[in-house]
Structures are given as structure tokens and as C-alpha cells.
Amino acid sequence: MTDHIKVVQPSGALDATKSQEFREEVIKLLDNQPKIVLVDLKDITFMDSSGLGSLVLAFKTLRAADTKLVLCSINEQVKILFELTGMDKVFEIFSNQDEFNKAVLSQIA
């Protein structure tokens, strides 16, 4: 990844017990002033409303700092949660990091 892109790769369940930790991890990335933060969800096995809320708060925090939050590698359970809540229209979602790299890195270079 370039200096303009930082990757966060949470694992396990993104729920009430992990959502605060996740938000703090994302906010720490702002010290490096990235243009894009990619959240790779390939190792997330479950997400509830707290996890979704932490993504939304991270999205808003990053947007206020002129940084884009992008997601990739969401599983079927997370995809359904996003569709039910309409968040699939809010977040830019790529099927995996390779697709993200092809689409986004060409724009930055």
C-alpha cells in the first residue's frame, strides 16, 4: 500500500465488545493523514448493530478529516446487514483488496 492508503483488518466478531477498539484503531490512522482507509472485513465472522455503528462513526470521523473510508471482502451475513440497513448505498464496497487496488490505486497514482 502507498502512504496515501492505510488498511485496517479486524477479525472475529465486530460487536459491542470490539467496536470501541476498532474505532480507536481507525482514528489513530489519521495521524498519518491518509487519503483512504481500507477496512478489509475478510476475517470478520459476525457483525451486529454495534459493529455497524462503529463503521458509520469511523466513516464520519474520517470524512471530517477529508479521508475516505472504503470496505472490502464482506461476508454474506455482513452483506445482508448492510442491505437491510441501506448501508450498502453509503459505503463503497469492493469484493476484495485486488479489486480495490485496480479501481483506486490507478486514480491516486
Buried (B, 14 or more C-beta within 10 A) or exposed (E): EEEBBBBBBBEEBBBEEBBEEBBEBBBEBBEEEBBBBBBBBEEBEEBBEBBBBBBBBBBEBBEEEEBBBBBBBBBEEBEEBBEEEEBBEEBBBBEEBEEBBEEBBEEEE
